[in-house]
Amino acid sequence: MGFLKIGEKDRTGRQKRIEHTGRYLRASRTGGISLRAHTRVAGVNLTGNTRRGVRVSTRLAKNTQVALQNGRFILRGRYGSDAARINLSKSGVSVSTKTPVGAFNWVRPGRSSFKLGGVHVRGHKAVHLQGVYLLFAGLVALVGGLFKAVAALLGGILGGVQALVAWRERVRGARERLGLTAGEVAGVGEQIVRAQGVALDQEPQRDLFAGLLFVVTTLGRGRTVFDADAVGLQGADRGAGRALATDAAVAGQQLVRWLGEREADRSPRRILGLPPRSAGHRHSG
């Protein structure tokens, strides 16, 4: 397989031109078979080829070569990047662009080249093939650009929606924030307890715990009716669990009646999430 360079890659990772290049023999699809010998003397390259004759060449400057082939003067220069490479020759200057399948010469299209699968083509055939490739590559780039634009647009819309939702949540939180201190809340709570003639230090710990459970799991969530299922006490198989659910429900009814006795704008009702009651509405103990 190595005889024709099949499987060998060039510096860009493409299949090398399919040909055989030995020490003295060269055989290719376009150049045919020829014998070739090369030597270098005092910085000058001497090349003899049975098809092209004798060539004497040397490097004039970086990327610049001058040569005499069968008495004919040759000047070659390659400068710049692959995107815009300047080519110098006796006939003038041209600009070419290297592509993954060869090179396209913008000034002299006939000097373009095309290589695919190790088959190398030059001239007008290469121009047509390069045109097909550039058209296809342009369409792929256009479609890819459209997909990226749509993805960016959707991402922007999603980001905007998320920002709007976050802003609304901040506004709602700011409206619901009362700005009360713990001392103010505790003071109002103590007033309510005193108004009911209750001494917390004399209440059974079981009742106090049931009341605390109701405040945390029910009033703290904006509800006024204890839901045993919401706190995992529904259908408890132990008597203690059922008793705790009953105690919390009873304590909750009492706390809701107590809170209904005060409708001040800064009362614990608003902090606990309870809806305001109409003026004059009272519950008996």
C-alpha positions, 0 to 999 in steps of 0.5 A: 500500500505504501508503494502509492502513498495510500494511507499516508497523510500530508501536514494538513491530515489529508491523503497524499497525492497518489503517486510513487516517488522512489530515489530515481523513479517517479510515477503519477497519474498526470506526470507519467513515468520518469527517471529523476536524479538530484544533487546539491552543490555549493547551495545550488540544487541540480535536478535531472528529469527524463521528462522535464530536462535539467533544472538548476535552482537556489533559494534567493530569499525566504519563501523565494526560489529562482531556477533555470530549467532547460534554459528557461528562467523560473521565479517562485515566491509564496508569502502570507497566510493560507487565507490570503497567500501572495504568489510571485512569478515572472508573469506577476503577482496573484492571490490565492486562498488555501482550502481543505481541498486545495487552493483557489487563485483569485487573480488567475483561476486557471492556476487553482488546484484541487485534491481529494482522496489523493487525486490531484487536479489543476487548471480549469477543472480544479476551478469548477471543483473548487467552486462546488466545494466553496458553494457547499461550504458556504451553504453549510456555514449559512445553515450553521450560522442560522442555527447558532442565531436561533439558539442565541435568540432562544437563549436570550428569550429564556434568559429574559423570561428568567430575569423577569420571573426573578424580578417579579419575585423580588418585587413581590417579596419587597411588598410582602416584607413588613420590616418588623423586628423580632422585639416588635413581634414578640411584644404583640404576641405577649399582649395577645397572651396577656389579653387572654389571661394565659400564663405560658409558664403554667401551661402543659408542655404538651399543649405548648408543643402542639401550639408550636407545631401548629404555628410552624406547619400551618400559620407559617404557611399561610393556612389556618386549618391544621393538615395532619397529612401535610406534616406526615401525621395522617394515619399514624400507626402510633397513639402518640402520633394521633394524639399529637395531630389532635392536640395541634388541631385543637391548639390551632383553633384556639390560636386562630380565635386569639389572633382574630381579636386583634386587627392592628395593621402590624399584628402577628396575623400579617406576619403569620400569613393570615388574611385580615378579618373584617372590622367588628368580627370576633370569635368567642373563646 
